[in-house]
Amino acid sequence: PPQLPDPNLNPLNPNNPLTNQNMLNRLIDQINSLYSSKHKKPNSTSFATPTSSTKSIKLAILDSGLSVEYQKTHSEVILQNFTLDKNGNDGFGHGTFTSSLLFFRSSSCPGKLNALVSDGKVQVHMLKVFNGRRHSSESFIKQALEYCLRNSIRIIALPLGTQTLFSKEIRNLFRRVVSKGGLIISAAGNEGPDLGTL
């Protein structure tokens, strides 16, 4: 059986393998699959060179924002703040950590999607739903999901957990995203995978 995380871990611990790594691996596989199926050359396993009319795959990450330094070096990331904080700055590092696994620019340790993001083949929307005190609310998440629907975002990553079940309103928004062909990939939460942690 899979090893479950220590229930005493911080609920937003970015080092929890069940919380982040499995979710991110699924997300990366899905983006690579979507992109390669849309842009593959005939009889080839390599990516085709996109034309100017090629649309990017839109990815949203609902998390705690991005550090100021990360915003400077990754200006192509669209940052939206749905909390009551004054800006989208990451107050405790979780959103920055998650993002670095996906598209960090480093020759020694590049993010798994760095090349696709840098080339504009994947458009990233960081949607801040955790404030600087590590608090979120269904209102923040609802606004972020509505933003995803308005902007036709294809893939939504939820590297977060909750101790209570989402409301019917939030679940209906999830259904609307999926009904429009969207994909939602969620972490299990540090106390998961149990009812109420997803």
C-alpha positions as CSV (number, residue, x, y, z in Angstrom):
1,P,0.0,0.0,0.0
2,P,1.2,3.6,-0.6
3,Q,2.9,5.3,2.3
4,L,0.6,7.9,3.7
5,P,2.1,11.2,4.9
6,D,2.5,12.0,8.6
7,P,-0.8,13.7,9.7
8,N,1.2,16.1,11.8
9,L,2.8,17.7,8.8
10,N,2.0,21.3,8.0
11,P,-1.1,21.3,5.8
12,L,0.8,23.3,3.2
13,N,4.1,21.5,3.3
14,P,5.5,21.6,-0.2
15,N,7.8,18.7,0.4
16,N,4.9,16.2,0.9
17,P,5.3,13.7,-2.0
18,L,1.7,12.7,-2.2
19,T,0.5,16.3,-2.2
20,N,2.7,17.7,-5.0
21,Q,4.8,15.2,-6.9
22,N,2.1,12.8,-8.0
23,M,-0.2,15.7,-8.9
24,L,2.5,17.4,-10.9
25,N,3.6,14.3,-12.7
26,R,0.0,13.8,-13.9
27,L,-0.3,17.4,-14.9
28,I,3.0,17.3,-16.9
29,D,1.9,14.0,-18.6
30,Q,-1.4,15.6,-19.6
31,I,0.1,18.8,-21.0
32,N,2.7,16.9,-23.0
33,S,0.0,14.5,-24.3
34,L,-2.3,17.4,-25.3
35,Y,0.5,19.3,-27.0
36,S,2.0,16.4,-28.8
37,S,-1.4,15.2,-30.1
38,K,-2.2,18.7,-31.4
39,H,1.2,19.5,-32.9
40,K,2.9,16.2,-33.9
41,K,4.4,15.9,-37.3
42,P,3.1,13.0,-39.4
43,N,5.0,9.8,-38.6
44,S,7.1,11.6,-36.0
45,T,7.3,11.6,-32.2
46,S,8.8,15.1,-32.0
47,F,6.9,18.3,-31.6
48,A,6.0,20.2,-34.8
49,T,7.1,23.8,-35.0
50,P,3.9,25.7,-34.1
51,T,2.6,28.3,-36.6
52,S,1.8,31.8,-35.6
53,S,-1.9,30.8,-35.5
54,T,-1.2,28.0,-33.0
55,K,-3.1,28.5,-29.7
56,S,-1.3,27.9,-26.4
57,I,-2.5,25.3,-24.0
58,K,-3.8,27.3,-21.0
59,L,-2.8,26.1,-17.5
60,A,-4.0,27.6,-14.2
61,I,-2.4,26.9,-10.8
62,L,-4.6,27.8,-7.8
63,D,-2.0,28.4,-5.0
64,S,-0.4,31.2,-3.0
65,G,1.0,33.4,-5.7
66,L,4.6,34.0,-6.9
67,S,7.6,35.5,-5.1
68,V,8.6,39.0,-6.3
69,E,11.9,37.6,-7.7
70,Y,10.0,34.9,-9.6
71,Q,7.7,37.5,-11.1
72,K,10.7,39.4,-12.4
73,T,12.3,36.4,-14.1
74,H,9.0,34.8,-15.4
75,S,7.1,37.9,-16.7
76,E,5.1,35.7,-19.1
77,V,3.2,34.2,-16.2
78,I,-0.2,35.8,-15.8
79,L,-0.7,36.5,-12.1
80,Q,-4.2,37.1,-10.6
81,N,-5.0,37.8,-7.0
82,F,-8.3,36.5,-5.6
83,T,-7.5,37.1,-1.9
84,L,-7.8,40.3,0.1
85,D,-4.0,40.8,0.0
86,K,-2.8,43.8,-1.9
87,N,-0.9,41.9,-4.6
88,G,-0.1,38.4,-5.9
89,N,3.1,38.1,-4.0
90,D,3.7,34.7,-2.4
91,G,3.7,35.1,1.4
92,F,5.0,31.7,2.3
93,G,6.5,30.0,-0.8
94,H,4.1,27.3,-1.7
95,G,3.0,28.7,-5.1
96,T,6.6,29.6,-6.0
97,F,7.8,26.1,-5.0
98,T,5.0,24.4,-7.1
99,S,5.7,26.7,-10.1
100,S,9.5,26.0,-9.9
101,L,8.8,22.3,-10.4
102,L,6.9,23.1,-13.6
103,F,8.7,26.0,-15.3
104,F,11.8,27.2,-13.3
105,R,14.5,28.6,-15.6
106,S,17.8,27.0,-14.6
107,S,20.3,25.1,-16.7
108,S,21.2,22.8,-13.8
109,C,17.6,22.1,-12.8
110,P,14.9,23.3,-15.3
111,G,11.2,22.9,-14.6
112,K,9.6,20.0,-16.4
113,L,7.6,22.4,-18.7
114,N,10.1,25.1,-19.0
115,A,10.7,24.8,-22.7
116,L,7.0,24.8,-23.5
117,V,6.3,27.8,-21.2
118,S,9.3,29.8,-22.5
119,D,8.2,29.2,-26.2
120,G,4.7,30.3,-25.4
121,K,3.2,26.8,-26.1
122,V,1.8,26.7,-22.6
123,Q,0.3,29.8,-21.1
124,V,0.4,29.8,-17.3
125,H,-2.0,31.6,-15.0
126,M,-1.1,31.7,-11.4
127,L,-4.3,32.3,-9.4
128,K,-3.6,33.4,-5.9
129,V,-6.2,31.8,-3.6
130,F,-4.1,31.7,-0.4
131,N,-3.3,34.9,1.5
132,G,0.0,35.6,3.3
133,R,-1.4,34.0,6.5
134,R,-1.9,30.7,4.6
135,H,-5.7,31.1,4.7
136,S,-8.1,30.6,1.8
137,S,-11.8,30.5,1.4
138,E,-14.4,29.1,-0.9
139,S,-15.1,32.6,-2.2
140,F,-11.5,32.9,-3.4
141,I,-11.6,29.5,-5.1
142,K,-15.0,30.2,-6.6
143,Q,-13.7,33.4,-8.2
144,A,-10.6,31.6,-9.5
145,L,-12.7,28.9,-11.1
146,E,-15.0,31.4,-12.7
147,Y,-11.9,33.2,-14.1
148,C,-10.8,29.8,-15.6
149,L,-14.2,29.4,-17.3
150,R,-14.3,32.9,-18.6
151,N,-10.8,32.5,-20.0
152,S,-11.2,29.0,-21.5
153,I,-8.4,27.6,-19.4
154,R,-8.0,23.9,-20.3
155,I,-6.0,22.5,-17.3
156,I,-6.5,23.5,-13.7
157,A,-4.0,22.4,-11.0
158,L,-5.2,22.4,-7.4
159,P,-2.0,21.7,-5.2
160,L,-4.1,22.2,-2.1
161,G,-6.2,20.3,0.4
162,T,-9.2,21.1,2.6
163,Q,-10.5,19.6,5.8
164,T,-14.1,20.0,4.7
165,L,-16.0,19.1,1.6
166,F,-16.4,21.7,-1.1
167,S,-19.8,23.3,-1.3
168,K,-22.3,22.3,-4.0
169,E,-21.6,25.6,-5.8
170,I,-17.9,24.8,-6.1
171,R,-18.6,21.2,-7.2
172,N,-20.9,22.6,-9.9
173,L,-18.1,24.8,-11.1
174,F,-15.8,21.8,-11.3
175,R,-18.5,20.0,-13.4
176,R,-18.8,23.0,-15.7
177,V,-15.0,23.1,-16.3
178,V,-15.1,19.3,-17.1
179,S,-18.2,19.6,-19.3
180,K,-16.3,22.2,-21.4
181,G,-13.4,19.8,-22.0
182,G,-11.3,21.0,-19.1
183,L,-9.1,18.9,-16.9
184,I,-8.8,19.3,-13.1
185,I,-5.8,17.7,-11.4
186,S,-5.9,17.9,-7.6
187,A,-3.4,17.0,-4.8
188,A,-4.7,14.7,-2.1
189,G,-3.9,17.1,0.8
190,N,-1.4,16.2,3.5
191,E,-4.0,14.2,5.4
192,G,-5.4,12.5,2.3
193,P,-6.5,10.6,0.5
194,D,-9.6,10.5,2.6
195,L,-13.0,12.0,2.4
196,G,-12.8,15.7,2.9
197,T,-9.1,16.1,2.0
198,L,-9.4,16.6,-1.7
